[in-house]
Amino acid sequence: MHKPRALARAISCAESGRGRDLVRALYSKTGRAVTIGLTGPPGVGKSTLASALVRKARGFGKSVGVISVDPSSPFSHGALLGDRIRLAEHFTDEAVFIRSMASRGHLGGLAGATADAVSLMDAFGFEVILIETVGVGQSEIAIAELAQTTLVALQPGSGDSIQVLKAGIMEIADVFVVNKADHPMADQLRREIRSAMEMQQWNGWIPELVATQALAGEGIDQLWAAIERHMAYLNETGEIEGRRRDAFVHQVRQLALGRIERRLDHLLESENYTGTDPYEAADRIIPKLGL
């Protein structure tokens, strides 16, 4: 049904910068999948959460694609080894497809390669696509633009989690997940999240806060219910079209920027700018980019 080997080859082709014709041929078949982004600091238990969400979706008979993104290590899958072990229970399930992402030669970099993978999984008929990112930073904010619902996972007793609340990640969260909720400082983290939320101006959807113990499978029903409420909100208000438009614009921007950056790198390497200040060099180079 989902032809996992063909999909794996298609994603590899896209990753190495040769996905243009594939995506073009299949793009009309996209737009049906529910896309969920899952981000948060390292060590928060995202892979365990991802595995629990896959199990939940499969319980409803939905096929699931999982994309594990590691922006800090585009050439090494070492950081994802543990993630793959945690997701191992799903390896023999043909309705679950798991892929680790590396940018390699993709024009749009890592976010562009991820966008292609989402499009291809969608076109191949996967109903739920989970994009799991390692760490929190600009890559995560960019990848959140591909997701209809973004989960931000935090853990009690971690300075990283407090930094996330200060780092502008608040704006991308549709659902906050306090994982390892049996921790003595879990209530304090929940208060800190609510306090940070009170300082924001919310138009429309107000992020939900869910406590989980992913290893024990606790709170996953509540998390899935929060995702469904958010999806219902998007559909009822028509915001789902805005999210799809955002994902499309994001993908176009990444591809265009990738192309411009390659041309710019070539011009910077091939021309002599000795004795030129940066502003003059930029003035000289921009017309050559055709801008």
TAHU-V923286 format. One record per residue. N is the residue number from 1. RES is the residue in one letter. PHI is phi in whole degrees, 0 to 359 (* if undefined). NEAR is the number of other ideal C-beta (glycine too) atoms within 12 Angstrom. Layout:
N;RES;PHI;NEAR
N;RES;PHI;NEAR
This chain:
1;M;*;13
2;H;263;26
3;K;48;19
4;P;301;27
5;R;293;13
6;A;295;20
7;L;295;35
8;A;301;22
9;R;294;19
10;A;297;33
11;I;292;39
12;S;299;26
13;C;298;26
14;A;294;42
15;E;301;36
16;S;272;20
17;G;88;25
18;R;244;21
19;G;265;35
20;R;306;23
21;D;293;14
22;L;298;28
23;V;297;35
24;R;299;18
25;A;291;17
26;L;259;27
27;Y;299;22
28;S;294;12
29;K;267;19
30;T;268;30
31;G;101;22
32;R;256;23
33;A;284;38
34;V;273;36
35;T;251;46
36;I;239;48
37;G;263;47
38;L;229;51
39;T;224;47
40;G;149;46
41;P;297;29
42;P;302;31
43;G;86;25
44;V;280;38
45;G;98;39
46;K;298;45
47;S;293;39
48;T;293;35
49;L;297;47
50;A;300;49
51;S;299;36
52;A;293;39
53;L;291;49
54;V;298;41
55;R;301;30
56;K;295;31
57;A;297;33
58;R;294;26
59;G;299;18
60;F;269;19
61;G;81;12
62;K;271;29
63;S;278;32
64;V;227;40
65;G;252;45
66;V;240;46
67;I;243;48
68;S;262;39
69;V;251;46
70;D;236;36
71;P;298;32
72;S;283;22
73;S;221;22
74;P;292;26
75;F;254;17
76;S;233;16
77;H;263;21
78;G;303;16
79;A;294;27
80;L;263;32
81;L;302;18
82;G;298;23
83;D;299;35
84;R;295;24
85;I;296;16
86;R;295;28
87;L;270;35
88;A;300;17
89;E;299;19
90;H;262;31
91;F;299;18
92;T;273;12
93;D;270;25
94;E;293;20
95;A;269;29
96;V;236;33
97;F;237;40
98;I;243;40
99;R;222;40
100;S;268;37
101;M;254;45
102;A;224;32
103;S;286;34
104;R;41;25
105;G;268;22
106;H;293;36
107;L;303;33
108;G;267;38
109;G;66;35
110;L;295;40
111;A;295;41
112;G;292;40
113;A;297;45
114;T;295;50
115;A;300;46
116;D;297;47
117;A;298;49
118;V;299;50
119;S;301;43
120;L;292;42
121;M;299;45
122;D;299;37
123;A;296;32
124;F;280;34
125;G;98;27
126;F;287;41
127;E;274;27
128;V;235;41
129;I;239;47
130;L;252;54
131;I;255;48
132;E;253;50
133;T;247;48
134;V;263;40
135;G;87;30
136;V;224;40
137;G;180;28
138;Q;298;21
139;S;298;33
140;E;292;41
141;I;296;28
142;A;296;36
143;I;291;46
144;A;299;39
145;E;293;35
146;L;276;49
147;A;265;45
148;Q;281;40
149;T;231;42
150;T;249;43
151;L;259;47
152;V;249;45
153;A;266;51
154;L;228;49
155;Q;233;38
156;P;295;32
157;G;72;24
158;S;239;28
159;G;299;18
160;D;302;26
161;S;295;37
162;I;292;24
163;Q;298;21
164;V;301;36
165;L;295;34
166;K;265;17
167;A;261;26
168;G;80;19
169;I;279;37
170;M;310;31
171;E;294;24
172;I;267;35
173;A;281;41
174;D;261;39
175;V;220;43
176;F;269;40
177;V;242;50
178;V;268;45
179;N;273;43
180;K;59;32
181;A;292;35
182;D;277;21
183;H;294;23
184;P;301;11
185;M;262;21
186;A;298;29
187;D;297;18
188;Q;297;21
189;L;296;35
190;R;299;27
191;R;296;18
192;E;295;29
193;I;295;36
194;R;298;21
195;S;296;17
196;A;295;28
197;M;294;24
198;E;295;15
199;M;274;14
200;Q;261;20
201;Q;263;10
202;W;253;15
203;N;248;9
204;G;85;16
205;W;294;28
206;I;256;21
207;P;307;32
208;E;272;32
209;L;235;32
210;V;236;36
211;A;259;32
212;T;225;42
213;Q;233;26
214;A;300;36
215;L;299;19
216;A;270;17
217;G;77;20
218;E;272;22
219;G;85;33
220;I;291;33
221;D;300;19
222;Q;294;24
223;L;294;39
224;W;297;35
225;A;297;17
226;A;295;33
227;I;298;38
228;E;296;27
229;R;296;22
230;H;294;36
231;M;297;27
232;A;297;18
233;Y;300;24
234;L;300;27
235;N;288;19
236;E;292;13
237;T;271;16
238;G;82;13
239;E;293;22
240;I;301;26
241;E;294;15
242;G;297;18
243;R;295;34
244;R;295;28
245;R;296;17
246;D;301;25
247;A;296;36
248;F;295;22
249;V;299;18
250;H;301;31
251;Q;295;36
252;V;298;22
253;R;299;24
254;Q;299;31
255;L;293;30
256;A;295;21
257;L;296;22
258;G;300;28
259;R;293;24
260;I;296;22
261;E;297;21
262;R;295;21
263;R;295;21
264;L;296;22
265;D;302;15
266;H;298;15
267;L;294;23
268;L;293;20
269;E;281;12
270;S;268;12
271;E;246;15
272;N;262;11
273;Y;248;18
274;T;301;8
275;G;78;7
276;T;253;15
277;D;282;11
278;P;302;11
279;Y;292;11
280;E;295;13
281;A;299;19
282;A;295;18
283;D;300;15
284;R;286;18
285;I;277;25
286;I;300;16
287;P;301;10
288;K;288;18
289;L;279;21
290;G;78;12
291;L;264;14
